[in-house]
Amino acid sequence: MHIYIYEWIILLSRYFLCLISVDRWMITSPNAWLRQQSSPRVARWLIIIGIGFFTIYSVHASIGFQTNPVACSPPFGSTYEFFFSIE
């Protein structure tokens, strides 16, 4: 469960940084329509959608890892271990 929370927090922090960057770009745009799209209502929807998406996207971390007293790790010899080693 710890790896799930860790991965979820990392993904959300990167997503929020991207949202902040796009919001700053929209606020300073000379285009009036883009400035209007930068609103609390749109931001709220994007935050809710992002949290929902990354909650589902990170589920593989809680399924693919086995917990033991030493550390959380993928099961030895599994396909998940192979893909985790690539990362």
N, C-alpha and C positions, 0 to 999 in steps of 0.2 A: 504493500500500500504506500510505503514511503516513496518508492520510485515513481509511482503514479502521480502523487502530489508534486514531487519535484519536477517531473516533466511538464505537468499541467501549468505550474507556476512559470517555468521558463518560457513555454509557448505563449502564455497570456501576456507576459511582460514584453515579449518581442512584438506581439500583435498590437498591444496598446501603444508602443513606441511608433509603430507604423501609422496607427490612427492619428496620433498626435502630429506627426510630420505632415500627413495629408491635410489635416485640419488647418495647420499653420499656412500651408500653401494655399488652401481655399480662401482663408481669411484675407490674405494679401493679394489675391487675384484681382486684376482689373475688371474681370467679367462679373457683372452683378448677379447672374444666376448662380455661379459658383459660390459667391459670398453668402447667398441666401440658403444654400444647401448646408452650410456650416452652422447647424443649429443644435440646441440641446436635444430636441426630439429625434433627429437623425442620429446623433451620437449615442443616445440611449438604445436605439434599435441595433446599432452596430455593436455595441458592447454586449447586449443580450445574445445576439446571433453568434458573436465570437466566443463567448463563454460556453454556449451550447455546443458549438462545433468542436471546440478543443476538449470539452468534456468527453464527447464521443470519440474523437480522434485519439485520445490518450488511453483509451480502455485497454489497448494491447499491452501496456506496461503492467497492469495489474494481473492480466491473464498469463503472460509469458514468463513471469519471474516466480521462482520458488523462494520461500523464506526459510532461512536457517539461522542459527545463533551467531554465525560469523558475519554474514552479509547476504544481501539479496542478489541473486544471480540467475541467469537463464539456466534451465535444466541442461546438464551435460549431454552432448551428443544430439541435441534437438536442432531442428531447423531454425528455431528462434535464436539459439546460440550463434549460429552462423551469421545471421543477419545482424545481430547485436555486435559481433566482432567487426563487421564492416564499418559500423558507425564509429 
